[in-house]
Amino acid sequence: MKWYDVFSNFYDASLEKLYFESRKRAVELLELNAGQTVLDVACGTGANFRHIKATNLELDIYGTDFSAGMLRRGQATIEKEQWTNIKLFQADARDLSPSFVQEQIKNEPYFDKIICALGLSVIPDWESVMDKMLGLLKENGQLVLIDVFAEKRTFNTWLVEKIAKADLDRKIGQRLEQKTSNFHCEYLPVKENKVGGKLFVAIGIKK
């Protein structure tokens, strides 16, 4: 993930306009309530936090990423905005067991809501990681995902995969549907040549 340490220096400036509305929609679908706990897996520079904070709810928010560079950017934003209820920790998503998370956050390791944006198309062993995220949810907890699926491969698919070190063939939404109840998926109106495939937001409730 050293590439993402470098990528962190220009990630927001180059890509966030593309994904802004999808992040906003993902937070809307979570239907957050005051007092809930939220985990952002592959939180990167913290682009989801702005949308979560915009709810003006009292929440406990945690973010984790494997890239130290991304987390430094995220922490800088947290300090600039003076967000006191967001804590970050570095982790390989494949290590996200309840005991590991509890050790990192020094708190209850189960969450009401988990969000993962553009992570499962990049993270190795993504099926196992999805299972781990579901395992960190409380009863009836919700997992929302933002990602890209290349239904038809193009040159732009290849290019995005090279830049993002991603695999856009992964059937992420399909697996979430199999693993959860009350599944819902929306495709976002972003041109496929911009992101390499179809940009979607999908959400489900832990079975």
Residue pairs with C-beta under 8 A, 6 or more apart in sequence:
1 66
1 67
3 165
4 44
4 66
4 67
4 69
4 70
4 165
5 67
5 68
5 69
5 70
6 69
7 67
7 69
7 70
8 44
8 45
8 67
8 69
8 70
8 72
8 73
9 69
9 73
11 44
11 45
11 70
11 73
12 45
12 47
12 73
16 47
18 190
18 194
18 195
19 47
19 117
19 118
19 146
19 199
20 47
21 188
21 190
22 117
22 146
22 188
22 190
22 199
22 201
23 47
23 48
23 51
23 117
23 146
24 51
25 186
25 188
25 201
26 48
26 51
26 115
26 117
26 144
26 145
26 146
26 201
26 203
27 48
27 51
27 52
27 54
27 55
27 115
29 144
29 184
29 201
29 203
30 38
30 113
30 115
30 142
30 144
30 203
32 38
32 52
32 55
32 57
32 59
32 113
33 57
33 112
34 57
34 58
34 59
35 58
35 59
36 57
36 59
36 60
36 112
36 113
37 59
37 60
37 61
37 62
37 108
37 110
37 111
37 112
37 113
38 52
38 59
38 60
38 61
38 62
38 111
38 112
38 113
38 114
38 115
39 62
39 63
39 64
39 101
39 111
39 113
39 114
39 115
39 133
39 136
40 46
40 48
40 49
40 52
40 61
40 62
40 63
40 64
40 114
40 115
40 116
40 117
41 64
41 93
41 96
41 114
41 115
41 116
41 119
41 129
41 133
42 64
42 65
42 66
42 93
42 116
42 117
42 118
42 119
42 120
42 122
42 123
43 49
43 63
43 64
43 65
43 70
43 71
43 74
43 88
44 65
44 67
44 70
44 73
44 74
44 117
44 118
45 70
45 73
45 74
45 77
46 63
46 73
46 74
46 75
46 77
46 78
46 86
46 88
47 117
48 63
48 115
48 117
49 61
49 63
49 74
49 77
49 78
49 83
49 86
50 81
52 59
52 61
52 115
53 81
53 83
58 85
59 85
60 85
60 107
61 83
61 85
61 86
61 87
62 86
62 87
62 88
62 89
62 105
62 111
63 71
63 74
63 86
63 87
63 88
63 89
64 88
64 89
64 90
64 91
64 93
64 96
64 104
65 71
65 74
65 88
65 90
65 91
66 90
66 91
66 92
66 93
66 123
68 90
71 88
71 90
74 88
75 88
78 86
78 88
87 105
89 104
89 105
91 100
91 101
91 104
93 119
93 123
93 129
93 132
94 123
94 124
94 125
94 128
94 129
94 132
96 129
96 132
96 133
96 136
97 132
97 135
98 109
98 110
98 135
98 136
99 109
101 109
101 136
102 108
102 109
109 136
110 136
110 137
110 138
110 141
111 136
111 137
111 138
111 141
112 137
112 138
112 141
112 142
113 137
113 141
113 142
113 143
113 144
114 133
114 136
114 137
114 141
114 142
114 143
114 144
115 143
115 144
115 145
115 146
116 133
116 143
116 144
116 145
116 146
117 145
117 146
117 147
118 146
118 147
118 148
118 164
118 166
119 129
119 147
120 126
120 129
120 130
120 145
120 147
120 170
120 172
121 147
121 148
121 164
121 166
121 167
121 168
121 170
121 172
122 164
122 165
122 166
122 167
123 129
126 170
126 172
127 175
130 143
130 172
130 175
130 176
130 179
131 179
133 143
134 143
134 179
134 180
134 206
137 143
137 206
138 206
139 206
140 205
140 206
141 205
141 206
142 203
142 204
142 205
142 206
143 176
143 180
143 203
143 204
143 206
144 201
144 202
144 203
145 172
145 173
145 176
145 201
145 202
145 203
146 199
146 200
146 201
147 170
147 172
147 173
147 199
147 200
147 202
148 160
148 166
148 168
148 195
148 196
148 197
148 198
148 199
148 200
149 168
149 169
149 170
149 171
149 172
149 173
149 197
149 198
149 200
150 157
150 168
150 169
150 196
150 197
150 198
151 197
151 198
152 197
153 168
153 169
154 192
154 193
154 196
156 192
156 193
156 194
156 196
157 168
157 196
157 197
158 196
159 196
160 166
160 168
160 195
160 196
160 197
161 167
161 168
161 196
166 196
168 196
168 197
172 202
173 185
173 200
173 202
176 183
176 202
176 203
176 204
177 183
177 185
177 202
177 204
179 204
179 207
180 204
180 205
180 206
180 207
181 204
181 205
181 206
181 207
182 204
182 205
183 202
183 203
183 204
184 202
184 203
184 204
185 200
185 201
185 202
185 203
186 200
186 201
186 202
187 198
187 199
187 200
188 199
188 200
188 201
190 199
192 198
